[in-house]
Amino acid sequence: MIETRPRKGLTRRALLSRSMAAGASLVVGAGFVAGSDAAWALETQALRPETMATLIQMARDIYPHDHLADEYYAIAVKGYDTAEAAEGIEAGIAGLNAAAQGKGHADYLGISWERDRVDILRSMEDSAFFQQIRGGLVTGLYNQKAVWPLFGYEGESFSQGGYIDRGFDDINWL
């Protein structure tokens, strides 16, 4: 006789079905957030997966770059997934969700129009939470070496002779 036990966690089938539902860009599971294409996943330690997914969307709305995958934004906000930061981040996301509910939405992630999400962010841009996330994104997102080529930046030149010998005068449109 074959014994069947109920599976714990999220099955591959459930993951794929969740990712296809309503064109979701992020899949939230028990203890993780994944890209809808399932090409990347981020395990959460101190934050709830829903909180991390909201942080990723918030990061994308603060610094929108259509040519960057959510994976880079996930890496940029991963530093907030610590026991020390968790309480403040959870409270900030709760405030963000409350602002979305005040506008008639279930939560921040449930807002499909970017313009509506940005309006909510603008209403709270003077808050300490918003400034903490925005400030952290400057280095968290743009200091990723994998992102540099996507913006056309080749990195520092000093170790390679400087810009004079490395593309300073290669303007071909003059």
C-alpha positions as CSV (number, residue, x, y, z in Angstrom):
1,M,0.0,0.0,0.0
2,I,1.3,3.4,-0.9
3,E,1.1,5.9,1.9
4,T,0.2,9.5,0.9
5,R,1.0,12.3,3.2
6,P,-0.2,15.8,2.7
7,R,2.5,18.1,1.4
8,K,3.8,20.9,3.6
9,G,4.5,24.3,2.0
10,L,4.0,25.3,-1.5
11,T,4.1,22.8,-4.4
12,R,5.5,23.6,-7.8
13,R,2.1,23.4,-9.2
14,A,0.7,25.9,-6.7
15,L,3.6,28.3,-7.3
16,L,3.0,28.3,-11.0
17,S,-0.7,28.7,-10.6
18,R,-0.3,31.7,-8.2
19,S,2.2,33.3,-10.6
20,M,-0.2,33.1,-13.5
21,A,-3.2,34.5,-11.5
22,A,-4.1,38.0,-12.5
23,G,-0.7,38.7,-14.1
24,A,1.0,39.0,-10.8
25,S,4.5,40.2,-10.9
26,L,5.5,38.8,-7.5
27,V,4.5,35.5,-6.0
28,V,4.2,35.4,-2.2
29,G,4.5,32.1,-0.4
30,A,5.2,30.8,3.0
31,G,8.5,32.4,3.9
32,F,9.5,33.6,0.4
33,V,8.9,36.0,-2.4
34,A,9.5,34.9,-6.0
35,G,9.4,36.5,-9.4
36,S,6.3,35.6,-11.5
37,D,8.6,34.0,-14.0
38,A,10.0,31.9,-11.1
39,A,13.5,32.7,-12.3
40,W,14.4,34.1,-8.8
41,A,13.2,33.8,-5.3
42,L,14.0,35.5,-2.0
43,E,13.6,33.8,1.3
44,T,12.5,36.0,4.1
45,Q,13.9,35.8,7.7
46,A,12.4,38.5,9.9
47,L,9.8,40.1,7.6
48,R,6.6,38.6,6.4
49,P,6.7,37.6,2.7
50,E,3.9,40.0,2.0
51,T,5.9,42.8,3.6
52,M,8.9,42.0,1.4
53,A,6.7,41.9,-1.7
54,T,5.3,45.3,-0.8
55,L,8.8,46.7,-0.2
56,I,9.9,45.5,-3.7
57,Q,6.9,47.1,-5.3
58,M,7.5,50.3,-3.3
59,A,11.2,50.3,-4.4
60,R,10.1,49.9,-8.0
61,D,7.6,52.8,-7.6
62,I,10.2,55.1,-6.0
63,Y,13.0,54.4,-8.6
64,P,11.1,53.1,-11.7
65,H,13.2,51.5,-14.4
66,D,11.2,49.4,-16.7
67,H,14.4,47.6,-18.0
68,L,15.3,46.4,-14.5
69,A,13.9,43.1,-13.3
70,D,12.3,42.8,-9.8
71,E,15.2,40.7,-8.8
72,Y,17.5,43.8,-8.5
73,Y,14.9,45.6,-6.4
74,A,14.6,42.5,-4.2
75,I,18.4,42.6,-3.6
76,A,18.2,46.3,-2.8
77,V,15.6,45.9,-0.1
78,K,16.9,42.5,1.3
79,G,18.9,44.4,3.9
80,Y,15.7,45.4,5.7
81,D,15.0,41.8,6.4
82,T,16.7,41.8,9.8
83,A,15.3,41.3,13.3
84,E,16.5,44.8,14.2
85,A,14.7,46.5,11.4
86,A,11.6,44.2,11.2
87,E,9.4,46.1,13.6
88,G,9.8,49.5,12.0
89,I,9.5,48.1,8.4
90,E,6.4,46.1,9.3
91,A,4.9,49.3,10.9
92,G,5.8,51.4,7.8
93,I,4.2,48.9,5.4
94,A,1.1,48.7,7.6
95,G,0.9,52.5,7.3
96,L,1.4,52.2,3.5
97,N,-1.4,49.6,3.3
98,A,-3.7,51.8,5.5
99,A,-3.1,54.7,3.1
100,A,-4.1,52.4,0.2
101,Q,-7.2,51.2,2.1
102,G,-8.1,54.9,2.6
103,K,-8.2,55.2,-1.2
104,G,-10.5,52.2,-1.5
105,H,-7.9,49.4,-2.2
106,A,-7.3,46.2,-0.3
107,D,-3.6,47.0,0.2
108,Y,-0.7,48.7,-1.6
109,L,0.1,45.6,-3.7
110,G,-3.6,45.5,-4.8
111,I,-3.3,48.8,-6.6
112,S,-2.8,48.1,-10.3
113,W,-2.2,51.6,-11.5
114,E,1.3,53.0,-10.9
115,R,0.0,56.5,-10.8
116,D,-2.3,55.6,-7.8
117,R,0.6,54.0,-5.9
118,V,2.8,57.0,-6.6
119,D,0.1,59.3,-5.2
120,I,0.1,57.3,-2.0
121,L,3.9,57.5,-1.8
122,R,3.8,61.3,-2.4
123,S,1.4,61.7,0.5
124,M,3.9,60.0,2.8
125,E,7.2,61.2,1.4
126,D,8.0,63.3,4.5
127,S,7.7,60.3,6.8
128,A,10.8,58.8,8.4
129,F,9.8,55.4,6.9
130,F,9.7,56.7,3.3
131,Q,13.0,58.5,3.7
132,Q,14.6,55.4,5.2
133,I,13.5,53.3,2.2
134,R,14.3,55.9,-0.4
135,G,17.7,56.7,1.1
136,G,18.6,53.0,1.3
137,L,17.6,52.4,-2.3
138,V,20.1,54.9,-3.6
139,T,23.0,52.6,-2.7
140,G,21.1,49.3,-2.5
141,L,19.9,49.5,-6.1
142,Y,22.6,51.5,-7.9
143,N,25.7,50.0,-6.2
144,Q,24.9,46.5,-7.6
145,K,27.6,45.8,-10.2
146,A,25.1,43.6,-12.2
147,V,22.9,46.7,-12.7
148,W,25.7,49.0,-14.0
149,P,25.8,47.6,-17.6
150,L,22.1,48.0,-17.9
151,F,22.6,51.7,-17.4
152,G,25.6,51.8,-19.7
153,Y,28.1,52.4,-16.9
154,E,31.3,50.4,-17.2
155,G,32.5,50.9,-13.6
156,E,35.4,52.8,-12.2
157,S,38.3,53.5,-14.6
158,F,41.2,54.3,-12.3
159,S,42.4,50.7,-12.1
160,Q,42.3,50.5,-15.9
161,G,44.2,53.6,-16.7
162,G,41.5,56.2,-16.2
163,Y,38.9,57.7,-18.5
164,I,41.4,59.5,-20.7
165,D,42.6,56.1,-22.1
166,R,39.3,54.4,-21.8
167,G,36.6,56.1,-23.8
168,F,36.8,59.7,-22.8
169,D,37.2,60.9,-26.3
170,D,35.3,58.2,-28.3
171,I,32.5,60.5,-29.2
172,N,31.6,59.6,-32.8
173,W,28.6,61.9,-33.2
174,L,30.7,65.2,-33.6
